[in-house]
């Protein structure tokens, strides 16, 4: 059986005080000091940092399969855009900002929402 070793996280993450508001968090995500890896989520004034790796069999492979199927449907039906890892979602009313495993935006949403609001 093959094993995979994951490096220990040695990176120090310093959260600026201004990041504890949704607008401050959004500004931090655009800054040089925002970490390049890890799942960093803002939820109503709380910041959650998850540096653990995804499990290959029970998460990553399933996520890939689901994403491939949904992306195909979205493309074939011309429903909008489908985004995978790395696309940040922000909702002002819900006071949340995160990078979900995947997300869908309909053409109606994309046409009615300024692009900078989609990050």
TIVO-2410 file (N, C-alpha, C; in nm, 3 decimals):
# residues 119
REC num residu      c1      c2      c3 atome chaine
REC   1      X   0.084  -0.117   0.000     N      A
REC   1      X   0.000   0.000   0.000    CA      A
REC   1      X   0.089   0.125   0.000     C      A
REC   2      X   0.060   0.219  -0.085     N      A
REC   2      X   0.136   0.342  -0.093    CA      A
REC   2      X   0.092   0.438   0.017     C      A
REC   3      X   0.185   0.516   0.063     N      A
REC   3      X   0.152   0.619   0.161    CA      A
REC   3      X   0.196   0.754   0.107     C      A
REC   4      X   0.131   0.857   0.153     N      A
REC   4      X   0.164   0.993   0.113    CA      A
REC   4      X   0.197   1.072   0.238     C      A
REC   5      X   0.313   1.133   0.239     N      A
REC   5      X   0.351   1.218   0.352    CA      A
REC   5      X   0.317   1.362   0.320     C      A
REC   6      X   0.253   1.429   0.414     N      A
REC   6      X   0.222   1.570   0.398    CA      A
REC   6      X   0.318   1.650   0.485     C      A
REC   7      X   0.374   1.757   0.429     N      A
REC   7      X   0.465   1.838   0.510    CA      A
REC   7      X   0.388   1.908   0.622     C      A
REC   8      X   0.453   1.922   0.734     N      A
REC   8      X   0.394   1.995   0.845    CA      A
REC   8      X   0.388   2.143   0.808     C      A
REC   9      X   0.285   2.209   0.855     N      A
REC   9      X   0.271   2.352   0.830    CA      A
REC   9      X   0.366   2.428   0.922     C      A
REC  10      X   0.458   2.500   0.864     N      A
REC  10      X   0.552   2.579   0.944    CA      A
REC  10      X   0.531   2.728   0.918     C      A
REC  11      X   0.434   2.759   0.835     N      A
REC  11      X   0.406   2.898   0.801    CA      A
REC  11      X   0.330   2.964   0.914     C      A
REC  12      X   0.372   3.082   0.952     N      A
REC  12      X   0.304   3.160   1.054    CA      A
REC  12      X   0.204   3.252   0.985     C      A
REC  13      X   0.081   3.244   1.026     N      A
REC  13      X  -0.022   3.328   0.967    CA      A
REC  13      X  -0.062   3.433   1.069     C      A
REC  14      X  -0.041   3.557   1.031     N      A
REC  14      X  -0.079   3.668   1.118    CA      A
REC  14      X  -0.202   3.736   1.058     C      A
REC  15      X  -0.310   3.734   1.131     N      A
REC  15      X  -0.435   3.794   1.084    CA      A
REC  15      X  -0.437   3.940   1.130     C      A
REC  16      X  -0.446   4.032   1.036     N      A
REC  16      X  -0.450   4.174   1.077    CA      A
REC  16      X  -0.581   4.206   1.149     C      A
REC  17      X  -0.578   4.295   1.246     N      A
REC  17      X  -0.700   4.331   1.321    CA      A
REC  17      X  -0.814   4.378   1.230     C      A
REC  18      X  -0.781   4.444   1.121     N      A
REC  18      X  -0.883   4.495   1.029    CA      A
REC  18      X  -0.959   4.383   0.958     C      A
REC  19      X  -0.906   4.261   0.958     N      A
REC  19      X  -0.968   4.149   0.885    CA      A
REC  19      X  -1.091   4.094   0.955     C      A
REC  20      X  -1.124   4.142   1.072     N      A
REC  20      X  -1.239   4.088   1.145    CA      A
REC  20      X  -1.371   4.155   1.108     C      A
REC  21      X  -1.368   4.234   1.000     N      A
REC  21      X  -1.490   4.281   0.936    CA      A
REC  21      X  -1.489   4.222   0.796     C      A
REC  22      X  -1.604   4.209   0.734     N      A
REC  22      X  -1.609   4.149   0.600    CA      A
REC  22      X  -1.529   4.232   0.500     C      A
REC  23      X  -1.541   4.362   0.506     N      A
REC  23      X  -1.465   4.448   0.414    CA      A
REC  23      X  -1.316   4.437   0.441     C      A
REC  24      X  -1.276   4.436   0.568     N      A
REC  24      X  -1.134   4.422   0.602    CA      A
REC  24      X  -1.080   4.287   0.560     C      A
REC  25      X  -1.160   4.182   0.577     N      A
REC  25      X  -1.118   4.049   0.534    CA      A
REC  25      X  -1.099   4.046   0.383     C      A
REC  26      X  -1.194   4.106   0.310     N      A
REC  26      X  -1.183   4.111   0.165    CA      A
REC  26      X  -1.055   4.182   0.123     C      A
REC  27      X  -1.024   4.293   0.186     N      A
REC  27      X  -0.900   4.365   0.154    CA      A
REC  27      X  -0.778   4.278   0.184     C      A
REC  28      X  -0.781   4.205   0.294     N      A
REC  28      X  -0.669   4.117   0.329    CA      A
REC  28      X  -0.649   4.010   0.223     C      A
REC  29      X  -0.760   3.956   0.165     N      A
REC  29      X  -0.746   3.851   0.063    CA      A
REC  29      X  -0.672   3.900  -0.060     C      A
REC  30      X  -0.673   4.030  -0.086     N      A
REC  30      X  -0.601   4.087  -0.200    CA      A
REC  30      X  -0.457   4.125  -0.166     C      A
REC  31      X  -0.420   4.117  -0.040     N      A
REC  31      X  -0.287   4.165   0.002    CA      A
REC  31      X  -0.180   4.057  -0.014     C      A
REC  32      X  -0.056   4.100  -0.010     N      A
REC  32      X   0.060   4.010  -0.019    CA      A
REC  32      X   0.070   3.919   0.104     C      A
REC  33      X   0.014   3.962   0.216     N      A
REC  33      X   0.027   3.884   0.339    CA      A
REC  33      X  -0.077   3.772   0.351     C      A
REC  34      X  -0.173   3.766   0.257     N      A
REC  34      X  -0.274   3.660   0.263    CA      A
REC  34      X  -0.210   3.529   0.219     C      A
REC  35      X  -0.227   3.422   0.297     N      A
REC  35      X  -0.163   3.294   0.265    CA      A
REC  35      X  -0.205   3.240   0.127     C      A
REC  36      X  -0.109   3.176   0.060     N      A
REC  36      X  -0.135   3.121  -0.072    CA      A
REC  36      X  -0.203   2.985  -0.066     C      A
REC  37      X  -0.203   2.921   0.050     N      A
REC  37      X  -0.269   2.791   0.062    CA      A
REC  37      X  -0.344   2.786   0.194     C      A
REC  38      X  -0.432   2.688   0.204     N      A
REC  38      X  -0.515   2.674   0.322    CA      A
REC  38      X  -0.655   2.724   0.294     C      A
REC  39      X  -0.749   2.677   0.370     N      A
REC  39      X  -0.888   2.720   0.359    CA      A
REC  39      X  -0.912   2.826   0.467     C      A
REC  40      X  -0.929   2.948   0.423     N      A
REC  40      X  -0.944   3.060   0.516    CA      A
REC  40      X  -1.082   3.120   0.493     C      A
REC  41      X  -1.165   3.113   0.596     N      A
REC  41      X  -1.305   3.150   0.585    CA      A
REC  41      X  -1.340   3.260   0.684     C      A
REC  42      X  -1.420   3.353   0.638     N      A
REC  42      X  -1.475   3.457   0.724    CA      A
REC  42      X  -1.623   3.428   0.741     C      A
REC  43      X  -1.669   3.418   0.866     N      A
REC  43      X  -1.811   3.398   0.895    CA      A
REC  43      X  -1.852   3.492   1.007     C      A
REC  44      X  -1.923   3.596   0.970     N      A
REC  44      X  -1.982   3.688   1.067    CA      A
REC  44      X  -1.884   3.732   1.178     C      A
REC  45      X  -1.768   3.780   1.137     N      A
REC  45      X  -1.670   3.832   1.232    CA      A
REC  45      X  -1.570   3.730   1.284     C      A
REC  46      X  -1.586   3.603   1.248     N      A
REC  46      X  -1.492   3.499   1.288    CA      A
REC  46      X  -1.408   3.458   1.168     C      A
REC  47      X  -1.283   3.427   1.191     N      A
REC  47      X  -1.195   3.378   1.085    CA      A
REC  47      X  -1.152   3.238   1.122     C      A
REC  48      X  -1.176   3.145   1.030     N      A
REC  48      X  -1.142   3.005   1.051    CA      A
REC  48      X  -1.034   2.969   0.950     C      A
REC  49      X  -0.923   2.917   0.999     N      A
REC  49      X  -0.810   2.880   0.914    CA      A
REC  49      X  -0.789   2.730   0.925     C      A
REC  50      X  -0.806   2.662   0.813     N      A
REC  50      X  -0.789   2.516   0.807    CA      A
REC  50      X  -0.671   2.487   0.715     C      A
REC  51      X  -0.563   2.441   0.772     N      A
REC  51      X  -0.442   2.412   0.695    CA      A
REC  51      X  -0.426   2.263   0.665     C      A
REC  52      X  -0.525   2.182   0.703     N      A
REC  52      X  -0.512   2.038   0.682    CA      A
REC  52      X  -0.531   2.004   0.533     C      A
REC  53      X  -0.459   1.902   0.487     N      A
REC  53      X  -0.472   1.862   0.346    CA      A
REC  53      X  -0.603   1.785   0.325     C      A
REC  54      X  -0.652   1.788   0.201     N      A
REC  54      X  -0.771   1.709   0.168    CA      A
REC  54      X  -0.733   1.562   0.161     C      A
REC  55      X  -0.823   1.476   0.202     N      A
REC  55      X  -0.801   1.333   0.190    CA      A
REC  55      X  -0.827   1.293   0.044     C      A
REC  56      X  -0.736   1.216  -0.011     N      A
REC  56      X  -0.745   1.179  -0.153    CA      A
REC  56      X  -0.869   1.099  -0.184     C      A
REC  57      X  -0.891   0.991  -0.114     N      A
REC  57      X  -0.999   0.898  -0.148    CA      A
REC  57      X  -1.137   0.947  -0.103     C      A
REC  58      X  -1.147   1.002   0.016     N      A
REC  58      X  -1.279   1.035   0.070    CA      A
REC  58      X  -1.323   1.178   0.042     C      A
REC  59      X  -1.238   1.259  -0.020     N      A
REC  59      X  -1.279   1.396  -0.049    CA      A
REC  59      X  -1.237   1.438  -0.190     C      A
REC  60      X  -1.110   1.435  -0.218     N      A
REC  60      X  -1.059   1.489  -0.344    CA      A
REC  60      X  -1.113   1.417  -0.467     C      A
REC  61      X  -1.112   1.284  -0.467     N      A
REC  61      X  -1.162   1.210  -0.583    CA      A
REC  61      X  -1.312   1.232  -0.603     C      A
REC  62      X  -1.386   1.235  -0.494     N      A
REC  62      X  -1.530   1.256  -0.502    CA      A
REC  62      X  -1.559   1.397  -0.553     C      A
REC  63      X  -1.488   1.495  -0.499     N      A
REC  63      X  -1.504   1.634  -0.542    CA      A
REC  63      X  -1.474   1.647  -0.691     C      A
REC  64      X  -1.370   1.581  -0.737     N      A
REC  64      X  -1.334   1.588  -0.879    CA      A
REC  64      X  -1.442   1.528  -0.968     C      A
REC  65      X  -1.496   1.415  -0.928     N      A
REC  65      X  -1.602   1.349  -1.006    CA      A
REC  65      X  -1.727   1.435  -1.012     C      A
REC  66      X  -1.771   1.484  -0.899     N      A
REC  66      X  -1.890   1.569  -0.894    CA      A
REC  66      X  -1.869   1.695  -0.978     C      A
REC  67      X  -1.753   1.757  -0.965     N      A
REC  67      X  -1.724   1.878  -1.041    CA      A
REC  67      X  -1.725   1.851  -1.191     C      A
REC  68      X  -1.667   1.740  -1.232     N      A
REC  68      X  -1.663   1.705  -1.375    CA      A
REC  68      X  -1.805   1.689  -1.430     C      A
REC  69      X  -1.892   1.622  -1.355     N      A
REC  69      X  -2.030   1.601  -1.401    CA      A
REC  69      X  -2.106   1.734  -1.407     C      A
REC  70      X  -2.097   1.813  -1.302     N      A
REC  70      X  -2.170   1.940  -1.300    CA      A
REC  70      X  -2.117   2.034  -1.408     C      A
REC  71      X  -1.986   2.041  -1.424     N      A
REC  71      X  -1.927   2.128  -1.526    CA      A
REC  71      X  -1.977   2.089  -1.665     C      A
REC  72      X  -1.987   1.960  -1.691     N      A
REC  72      X  -2.036   1.913  -1.821    CA      A
REC  72      X  -2.180   1.957  -1.843     C      A
REC  73      X  -2.265   1.943  -1.742     N      A
REC  73      X  -2.405   1.984  -1.755    CA      A
REC  73      X  -2.415   2.135  -1.777     C      A
REC  74      X  -2.341   2.212  -1.697     N      A
REC  74      X  -2.344   2.358  -1.711    CA      A
REC  74      X  -2.299   2.400  -1.851     C      A
REC  75      X  -2.196   2.335  -1.901     N      A
REC  75      X  -2.144   2.367  -2.035    CA      A
REC  75      X  -2.242   2.326  -2.144     C      A
REC  76      X  -2.291   2.203  -2.139     N      A
REC  76      X  -2.383   2.153  -2.243    CA      A
REC  76      X  -2.515   2.230  -2.246     C      A
REC  77      X  -2.564   2.270  -2.131     N      A
REC  77      X  -2.691   2.342  -2.124    CA      A
REC  77      X  -2.672   2.494  -2.130     C      A
REC  78      X  -2.546   2.540  -2.134     N      A
REC  78      X  -2.512   2.683  -2.138    CA      A
REC  78      X  -2.585   2.759  -2.027     C      A
REC  79      X  -2.567   2.709  -1.903     N      A
REC  79      X  -2.638   2.765  -1.788    CA      A
REC  79      X  -2.566   2.881  -1.720     C      A
REC  80      X  -2.435   2.891  -1.740     N      A
REC  80      X  -2.356   2.994  -1.673    CA      A
REC  80      X  -2.212   2.948  -1.663     C      A
REC  81      X  -2.151   2.977  -1.550     N      A
REC  81      X  -2.011   2.939  -1.526    CA      A
REC  81      X  -2.003   2.851  -1.402     C      A
REC  82      X  -1.916   2.753  -1.408     N      A
REC  82      X  -1.891   2.664  -1.295    CA      A
REC  82      X  -1.745   2.682  -1.256     C      A
REC  83      X  -1.721   2.709  -1.129     N      A
REC  83      X  -1.586   2.735  -1.079    CA      A
REC  83      X  -1.547   2.628  -0.977     C      A
REC  84      X  -1.422   2.585  -0.981     N      A
REC  84      X  -1.373   2.491  -0.882    CA      A
REC  84      X  -1.278   2.564  -0.787     C      A
REC  85      X  -1.201   2.490  -0.711     N      A
REC  85      X  -1.110   2.548  -0.610    CA      A
REC  85      X  -1.045   2.677  -0.656     C      A
REC  86      X  -1.033   2.770  -0.563     N      A
REC  86      X  -0.962   2.894  -0.590    CA      A
REC  86      X  -1.052   3.011  -0.621     C      A
REC  87      X  -1.181   2.988  -0.637     N      A
REC  87      X  -1.275   3.097  -0.662    CA      A
REC  87      X  -1.338   3.138  -0.530     C      A
REC  88      X  -1.310   3.260  -0.488     N      A
REC  88      X  -1.362   3.307  -0.359    CA      A
REC  88      X  -1.504   3.358  -0.375     C      A
REC  89      X  -1.588   3.319  -0.281     N      A
REC  89      X  -1.728   3.360  -0.274    CA      A
REC  89      X  -1.744   3.458  -0.159     C      A
REC  90      X  -1.820   3.564  -0.183     N      A
REC  90      X  -1.847   3.663  -0.078    CA      A
REC  90      X  -1.994   3.697  -0.082     C      A
REC  91      X  -2.057   3.698   0.035     N      A
REC  91      X  -2.196   3.736   0.046    CA      A
REC  91      X  -2.208   3.839   0.157     C      A
REC  92      X  -2.238   3.963   0.117     N      A
REC  92      X  -2.247   4.072   0.215    CA      A
REC  92      X  -2.359   4.050   0.317     C      A
REC  93      X  -2.476   4.009   0.270     N      A
REC  93      X  -2.589   3.990   0.360    CA      A
REC  93      X  -2.563   3.879   0.462     C      A
REC  94      X  -2.496   3.775   0.419     N      A
REC  94      X  -2.466   3.663   0.508    CA      A
REC  94      X  -2.338   3.681   0.586     C      A
REC  95      X  -2.263   3.788   0.557     N      A
REC  95      X  -2.134   3.816   0.622    CA      A
REC  95      X  -2.042   3.694   0.616     C      A
REC  96      X  -2.022   3.645   0.492     N      A
REC  96      X  -1.937   3.527   0.473    CA      A
REC  96      X  -1.848   3.547   0.351     C      A
REC  97      X  -1.729   3.492   0.360     N      A
REC  97      X  -1.635   3.488   0.248    CA      A
REC  97      X  -1.554   3.360   0.262     C      A
REC  98      X  -1.554   3.279   0.157     N      A
REC  98      X  -1.475   3.157   0.160    CA      A
REC  98      X  -1.448   3.108   0.018     C      A
REC  99      X  -1.369   3.003   0.007     N      A
REC  99      X  -1.341   2.938  -0.120    CA      A
REC  99      X  -1.399   2.797  -0.112     C      A
REC 100      X  -1.521   2.779  -0.161     N      A
REC 100      X  -1.582   2.646  -0.156    CA      A
REC 100      X  -1.513   2.551  -0.253     C      A
REC 101      X  -1.541   2.422  -0.239     N      A
REC 101      X  -1.485   2.323  -0.331    CA      A
REC 101      X  -1.526   2.354  -0.475     C      A
REC 102      X  -1.645   2.407  -0.493     N      A
REC 102      X  -1.695   2.443  -0.625    CA      A
REC 102      X  -1.815   2.536  -0.607     C      A
REC 103      X  -1.845   2.612  -0.714     N      A
REC 103      X  -1.966   2.695  -0.711    CA      A
REC 103      X  -2.010   2.723  -0.853     C      A
REC 104      X  -2.138   2.755  -0.864     N      A
REC 104      X  -2.201   2.782  -0.992    CA      A
REC 104      X  -2.257   2.923  -0.991     C      A
REC 105      X  -2.241   2.994  -1.102     N      A
REC 105      X  -2.302   3.126  -1.120    CA      A
REC 105      X  -2.377   3.126  -1.253     C      A
REC 106      X  -2.507   3.154  -1.248     N      A
REC 106      X  -2.587   3.157  -1.370    CA      A
REC 106      X  -2.550   3.279  -1.453     C      A
REC 107      X  -2.585   3.273  -1.582     N      A
REC 107      X  -2.559   3.390  -1.668    CA      A
REC 107      X  -2.630   3.513  -1.613     C      A
REC 108      X  -2.751   3.496  -1.559     N      A
REC 108      X  -2.825   3.609  -1.502    CA      A
REC 108      X  -2.747   3.674  -1.388     C      A
REC 109      X  -2.692   3.593  -1.301     N      A
REC 109      X  -2.612   3.646  -1.190    CA      A
REC 109      X  -2.488   3.717  -1.242     C      A
REC 110      X  -2.418   3.655  -1.336     N      A
REC 110      X  -2.295   3.714  -1.389    CA      A
REC 110      X  -2.322   3.845  -1.462     C      A
REC 111      X  -2.436   3.856  -1.529     N      A
REC 111      X  -2.469   3.978  -1.603    CA      A
REC 111      X  -2.518   4.090  -1.511     C      A
REC 112      X  -2.572   4.054  -1.394     N      A
REC 112      X  -2.628   4.155  -1.304    CA      A
REC 112      X  -2.537   4.192  -1.188     C      A
REC 113      X  -2.424   4.123  -1.175     N      A
REC 113      X  -2.333   4.146  -1.062    CA      A
REC 113      X  -2.198   4.193  -1.114     C      A
REC 114      X  -2.150   4.307  -1.065     N      A
REC 114      X  -2.016   4.350  -1.107    CA      A
REC 114      X  -1.913   4.242  -1.074     C      A
REC 115      X  -1.817   4.221  -1.164     N      A
REC 115      X  -1.718   4.115  -1.148    CA      A
REC 115      X  -1.644   4.123  -1.016     C      A
REC 116      X  -1.608   4.243  -0.971     N      A
REC 116      X  -1.532   4.254  -0.846    CA      A
REC 116      X  -1.611   4.203  -0.726     C      A
REC 117      X  -1.744   4.197  -0.737     N      A
REC 117      X  -1.824   4.147  -0.627    CA      A
REC 117      X  -1.825   3.994  -0.622     C      A
REC 118      X  -1.782   3.930  -0.730     N      A
REC 118      X  -1.782   3.785  -0.733    CA      A
REC 118      X  -1.660   3.726  -0.666     C      A
REC 119      X  -1.560   3.803  -0.638     N      A
REC 119      X  -1.443   3.751  -0.570    CA      A
REC 119      X  -1.464   3.751  -0.424     C      A
***
